[in-house]
Amino acid sequence: MMKKLILLFALSMAYDLSSQLKAEEALNTFKEKYPQEKIHLLFDKNSYLAGENLWFKSFVFEGYNPSAISTNLFVELYDQNKSQITKTIVPLLNGKGSGSMAIPENLKENVYYIRAYTTWMTNFSEDFQLIRPIEIYNPSSSEKLVKDSLSAWNAAVYPESGTFIDGIRTKFAVRLRSKGFTPSKWSGYVIDAEKPDTKIVSLSGFDENVGAFELTPQNGKNYKLIVSDAAGAKHSVDLPNVASSGIHLQLKSDSKAVTFTLNGKNLPVSKGYKIIGTMNNQMVYKAVAGKISGQELSIPADKLVNGVLQISVFDDQENIVAQRLCFVQPELLKIKKPGLQSLSLNENPRAINSFSVPKDDSESDYSVLIMDGNSKSSEDDNSLLSTLWLTGDIDSKINAPARYFTKNSNSEALDALLISEKWKRFDWKMLMLGNYPIIKNKPENYLSYKGKVSVQEKPAPNMILNLVFSNSSNQPSGFHQIKTDDKGFFSLNGLVFEDVLKVSYQLNPEQKIPKEQVQVIFQPNFEFTSYKGSLPESRYMLVKRDANEKLPDEIAKFVVNKNSQKTISENVTDIAEVKLKGEKKNLTKNLNNQLSSSLFKSGNEVVFDFVNDNNNSANTNILQWLQGRVAGLEIQSKGGTYVPMLRGSSVGIYLDEMPVNTDYISSIPISDIAMVKVIKGYFAGGFGGGNGAIAIYTRRGGSAGSANSTKPSMLKQISLKGYQKEPPFISPDYSSEEMRKISQDVRSVLYWNPYLEVQKEAAKVQFYNNDEAKSYKVIMMGYDKNNYIPVYYNETLK
């Protein structure tokens, strides 16, 4: 997307543009050295019941593009007292990840808070970390949540560009705020304080956030805004004092251009003024005005992208004299909308529904959520689009910002909202003084550990240490040899594994040191950071629950669904086993799903099944066996060692998803191998990426045959904690007789798939209705990396 941000110039003969402003130099330094990330989370539901599982899909952006900065996302759940309830780390690939949290069964009913951030984000203001309130209900609690209808609202006024000058017509934004809920219907009027009975101008609010009016002021007058809602609440707000001199910036943004006019009055003698336009902390426009005389300047919108544009006017001393935010092309949002083909919908209870999604070369996968059409999703108020284009960079409280990026959105309301806002990603004055953020925390490369080797409690410098990796079942999965530094330390970087990685260790036998004298300790190089700020005020309040009162319909359905889900989960495993026996054509796919974690799956992989296909051969080395079987893969012999090359570059080798060298692989009989897959290109499990991988999986029992029982039991061992394994999202399959015995189905979430693969071929989405739904809310999202635009679909189908 940033390829489209072209620096535009508008020159004036009265001022030399050749010398760069200090502001420009400072901004360029900030852009290059301090890129900014923002986060969006798609939740499977909008609110939860204690004891349920919360699933989410994460999107991390740098500006308007998927971030390549961070590989880990930290997600935490807090209560109202800022006590941490639970936490998890999610690996990111191309800015995307997914995870889940188990909500404790005994959690009291209240509003809780999801916090999400990256290590890189902790170097900057906490205001730009994601903090999202989540209502969690518990019918067993003595108190229940109700909307806060008692807190009063207030109003504030903001003149366009921050100036209110005698005789210059000025647009004002009126912003409503409240601890609770602001009114959706409200109006106001402006009066001269000396003539309170005469309305100068009237307005009606656009929504519960903002309204606008225009006024030409007179010097010496005192103006007031009177605002009232439908319930009769009324507030009086003083407008700023009318200035006798200054510069005023008037701006209009439409589908063709961003057009602005500079007006001034009683200005001092100046060498000229410079106008700078910035998007995503990058300069995209520079103009010079020798004098302020009502001239109109224009920025062609087709040279920019959707997003917030900041126009700043500097005098010849580099002081900001006027400033304004606007949105580029608010009525022409560049969004790629996936098409739904072969749509088959049936509103009958528990009927099967389906549609297909066309192949998409620009994106490996989409995130898909399908809900009962009457259910509320997390996208209703805070959408991927509103995070990407607005709230990811604006830290103030905005009610339901998703409304500004829908089909029938009000661009005037969005413009008024931006008049009332400030860009806080950087401060011009601080940048020009050379005050940049202090970088204390650098992005980590997935999971990294620092190890220390001691012999008889003394550091072991320059020692060779052998490490044998094994999974939670003690199946050996890799060998690694490292050398300690002159203080006895070493590092393991870029690890990608789930649950637990067991590390058995011993010093190289040539060093002749008994293993009993050797100790290895590990310390993670990644960590959660405490939240120092205050949590947002809740729009809900707790009141005493009547023991005999009826639960609200939504909560009652949550309770029914939670009980039904237990039955569904118990039956799914048995049903899957029965279906597996009758679906021979899917055995390789099932084996791949069984053996591969989500981190070792790619839309561009070739799988060889040694369990269900007769792939045994006379070869004793699996690398030899692969020669000639995969396009672009060449197995070269260098000094008696086989080296796999893919399109001319070496690739990593993984045994049960842990890195190993070719010598270790050569010792494994083909008869002990269950599956091999060649992954082409970047993938999450690639320990930082790379050209691809050869992933080898050993037989482990069950459908994969007998496991190799070799265990590093003779070595000392320590366990490292990896990423939390994401539990499967389970939905009922009503083609099964057992599932049809479920007494009541009131699920709000009918389908959840954070990774619907669409790059290789069209994908089919299939789901069963609940007992009630007559419509379906379909949400799909991703990112078109070829055209630098979001992929987004959010519609209710009937």
C-alpha angles and dihedrals in degrees: 000000000000089000086075095055100100121182108241127198133203111187134204122196091221096070135047112236097181096091113072119234119242085238091059094049091048092049092050090052091050093049095049100041104029110042114178127230130202132188137220124188124198109202124201088231138014096231135012148209122238108263094031127116119247115213124193142176117213130211120188118192133189101207105315097335133077107272121251091182103081132046097180131058120197115210124186137177118217135185125223091275091056091251112148114242100181141337142195141184120228124199114231128215117185088345095306134108142146137214147148143227129212109226110218115252093228097050110133119239109267146106112289131185133236113208121192128179144143127235089250091055091058088073090068139048116314087223089083096052114101114262112174125177114225125191112224116188129204119178088200093064119104090225131050135204121253130170115270102248094159102066113097124231128226137199135223132186129222124190117218111267089003096275132108109188133179112267097002116115108238133195116220129200117212113207125196121205136176141163085233127023127326120219118266092207117052141133142186149183139211125236138182105246089230092053105039094166095059117083110212097185135354132208143184120214118254092215140325091296108048152001135179144212138172129230138176105215131209123217114257095024123121114213130197133192117216113201127185138171133217091266092059100255109146135192133185119212126188116227116224118274113273110254121219094212140022145088125288125199118206117189140184127186121195139151094283106040150343103248124189138176129206119213127177143179133202092354122179121244107281139177087229145284131268124212118203125188119200135186123183089356091302126115110243101162138032127179136168129214120191090199139001109249108144094278118165122228127188138200114201106237094214088068091059137053134236109282146084115314120196119205114197125184117206128192122219090276091055094250116145108242099171135010137179141175123214139164120247114236097346091178095047106055113181103225130150109224116201115229121236113218133187089017112194116177127175120181095195115117113279092355119153119252130187148168136171130235117215122243113272119200092188097061133038096210147354129223110235129194123174120187140175102278091239094055125098118239129201087245093063093080104015113031133181088251095052091049093047096046105027128000096041086070102026113072101191124102111270119179113231098340090182088080091075093063103047131106095267099033122150109241091191090060092051091049092050090048091055092049086061094049137079129211104242102173085098139001116226094215093051092047093050089051089055094247104146129167116279110240109218099152123050122198113269124225100243110287113355129177133192114216132198124200120206131183113201088346093304125110115267106218123194094003127149110236124192116211124192116194122208135172129243089279091055092249107152109243107170151350127228132178121201138174122224121231125242090283097047097259131130137172137228107201135184098018117171115186139128129237109346135354114199114210119199115192146187136161115255107281090233088070089062097215116146112245091231089068094052125089128179124190127185131208121189117240090209126070145167114252126218119251110241100181131079120269116243117269113262121243089212134070135202122243131177114277120231107228092221099044121117118249117246112261094251094052093043089055090049089056094048092047093049091055093044091049091061090058092046093051093049092053100042096073094051093045092049091053092052093047091049091063092055099044105070093158090062097047095103091048090049091048090051090050091047097050103031124074118216088259091063098050124101138173087232108055138122115215127203115195115208094175103056100022127058098245098145114121143165091273116110095195122062092211090058089049091055093055109117095003099095125051111244095012116118125179109210127190115224119176091337093309123111114233119191115218125190115196090339097311129098118250132208123255120219130189112201086343097306122110117255136168125249093253090061091049092051090064095058115094115229088233088068093055121097101180142355126196132183113213116200119208133352121348137167097250092052094104090245098346126270138161095318139278149251106231116195122191124197125218110271108176129268111059090348095064128233121346126234101254096205109128131180088234094141093062132078111258141204130181127230122201117234137185116314111261108243112232116231118262104237125206126177121264106210093192083081118085091217092056092050088063091071104117100213134014115194099150115159092196111060098171135012124179120155091186115041103169112226105154101086101035144346113292127223121218116200129176141158124241121239121233096275116026117120094172137029130224107215119194123181128168143171140125131271102221092186096058098026095234134120121259108224139166124169115160139135112235126202 
